[in-house]
Amino acid sequence: MLEAFLYLHIVLMVFWLGGDLGVFYSSRYVIDSSLTPAARLTALKIMLGLDLGPKICLILFLPSGLTLISLDAHGGELWGIRLLPWWLLLPVWIGSFAWIWLMWTDHHEPGKHPTVKRVDWAIRIAVVAGMFGMGVFTLVAAEPFGVTTNPKWLGGKVILYALAIAAGLGIRRQLRPFGPAFFGHVMAGTAGDDDEATVTKSVNGCLPYVWVIWGSVLLAGLLGVAKPLTNL
């Protein structure tokens, strides 16, 4: 069972990075003003379709990671109680699929479900805060959550996961001017230099956040494989 969820965790990381590369590549055509509006719209549809993969992987990274901790022999006990029993993981998985439904709804019908968007945003803020706090505690505590194997690597990995989600929120904020400029002017064939500059600035402004996500996922994967300083 442990091997199966470890394999799932690795597959999620691969699809996360691979999908993000596709999103990045197709975005170059979205902002290319030398293309026709129809060609740029096609590129945007491809970009949004590819973006679903990383969004799903980001969410499932949480329950799959917690499941790995639960199945690991060194998962730890606190006051004689197993920290992550199966009955506690079950609502985590159910909640994660509910989160995917929220993301999916907002992704396919943007702007039509403001409450869904706000709930999804609130969940991400809560996960960032919770994961960051747990990560810091794991780094500084001698035996975090009863684990005696010095899991500093796990604390770092959890913080990197929180950082990746936070960077995704930064991307959302950065892209807010994109929709009105692209659909309101580019697709109407009335885009001027200012509109094209807004589209390009919105998309290219996401690049620092993208680098943060890629770096966080790659480094988290390295920590998960190397497990430095672990006392096993």
N, C-alpha and C positions, 0 to 999 in steps of 0.2 A: 504493500500500500504506500509506503514512504517513497519508493522508487517511482510509482505512478504519479504522485503529486509533485515530485521533484522534476519529472519529465514535463508535466504540465507547466510548471513554473518557468522552465527554460523555454518552452514553446511560446509562452506569453511574452517573454522578453524579446525573442526573435521576431515575432510578429509586430510587437510594439515598435522596434527600431526599423524593421523593414517597411512597415506602413508609413512611418514618419518620413523615411527617405523618399517614398513615392509622393507624399504630400508636398515635400520641399521641391521636388523636381517639377511637378505639375504647376506649382505656384509661379514658377518662372514664366510660364506661358500665360497665366492669368494677368500678369502685370505688363505683358508685352504689347505696347500700344500699336505696334506695326501689324498685329493680327486683326482680323475682323471681329466684331462683337460676338458673332456666332461661334467662332473658333475659341475665343476667350471664355465664353460661357460653357463650352464643352470641356475645356480644361478645368474650369471651376467645378463642374459636376464630377469629373474624375477625381479631383483633389478632395472633395467632400466625401465621395464614396470611399476613397482610400483612408480617410481620416477616421472612419468608423472603427477600423481594426485597432489602432492605438488607443482609442477611447475605451473600447471594451477591455483590452488587455490591461490598461491602467487600473480599472475597477477590479478585475479578477485577480490582479496581483496581490491585493490585500487578503482575501479569504484563502487563496492558495498558499500564501506565505504563512498565515496563521495556522493553517492545517499542517504545514511542514514542521512548525514549532511543536504542535501538539503530538505529532507522530514521532518526533525525535526522542531518543532515549534520554537525552539531557535536557528535555523541555522544562524541567523544574517543577517543584512543588512548594507551596507556601502553607505552613502550618498543617502539613500532611495532606493537603488538598491539591489534586492535579489542576494546574492553572487553566488549561484549555481542553476540557473533556469534550467528547463528541456532541453532547447535548447543548453545549455553548457555541460550538462551531456551526451547528445547523441554522440558528437564526442569523448568524453572520453571512452564510451563503445565501439564505433567502433575502436578506437585506441587500446584498450585493446585486442580486438579479433585479430587485425592485429599483435599485439605483440605475442599473443598465436601462430599465424601461423608461425611467425619467430622462436619461441622456438621449435615448433613441427617439423619444417623443419630441424633445426640443430640437434634436438634430434634423429630423425630417419635416418638422413644421415650425421653423424658427419664427419667433414673434407671436405665435398664435396661442401659446400657453405660458403666460408670464408667471403664473404661480409655480408651474413645473420648473421653470428656469430658476426661480428664486430658491426653491427647495433644493434643486441640484447644486446651486451655488453654496447654500448653507451647509449641505453635506460635505462638500469639498473643503470648506473652511474648517469644519469640525474635524475632519480626518487629518488635515494638515496640522492643526493644533494638537490633536491627540497623538499622532505619530511622532511629531517633533518632541513633545513632552516625554513620551515613552523612550524615544531614542536617546535623549539627553540623560534620562534617568539610568538607562542601561549603560551609558558610557561612564557615569560618575559613581554608581553604586558598586560596592564590593561584590555583592551577590544579588544582582537585580532579579526580583520576582522569584527568589529562591534558587536561581541557577548558579551553580558553583564552578562553571567551566570558563569563566572570564569572557563572556560573549560580547566584547567590545565591538567586534566586527558587525554583529547584529544590530547594535545601537547605531552604528554608522550607516548601515543599510536602510534602516527605518527612517533615519533623518533624510537620506537621499531620496527615498520614496516621497516623503512629505515635500521635499524641495521640487521634485518633478511635478507634483500636483499644483503647487504654488506657481510654478512657471507656466503651467497650462492656464491658470487663472489670469496671469499676466498677458498671455496671448489673447484671451477673450477681450480684455480691456483694450488692448492695442488695436484690435480689429473692429471696434465699434464704428469708426468713421467709414469703414470699407463698404458696407451695404448700401448706404444712401448714395455714395459716389459711384459705385459700380452699377447698381441696378437703376438708380435714378438718372444717370447721365451716360455712362459708357454703353449700356444696353439700348438706350434710347437714341444713340448716335449723336448726342449733343455734348459730349465730354470736351471740356477745354483743358488747357494746360494745368490749371489748378485741380481739376477733377482727377486727371491722370496722376498728378503728384500726390494727391490724397490716397489713391489706390496703391501706388507704389510704396509710399511711406508707411501705410498701414501694414502691408504685407512684409516689407523688409524690416520694419520695426519689431517684428516677431522673432527675427533671427537670434538675438541674444538669448531669448527664452528657449528657443529650439536647441541651442548649444547646451544650455543648462540641462534640459531634459535628456538629451543624448548622453552627455557626460555623466549625469546622475544614474541613468540606467546601466551604462557600461561599467561604472565604478561599483555600483551595487552588485552587478553580476560577478565582478572580480572578487569582491569581499565574500560573496556567498560561496565561491569556489575555494578561495585561499584560506578563509577563516583565520586570519593572522592572530597570533597570541592566545589562541584557544588552549585551555588546559584539558585536553581529552586523554 
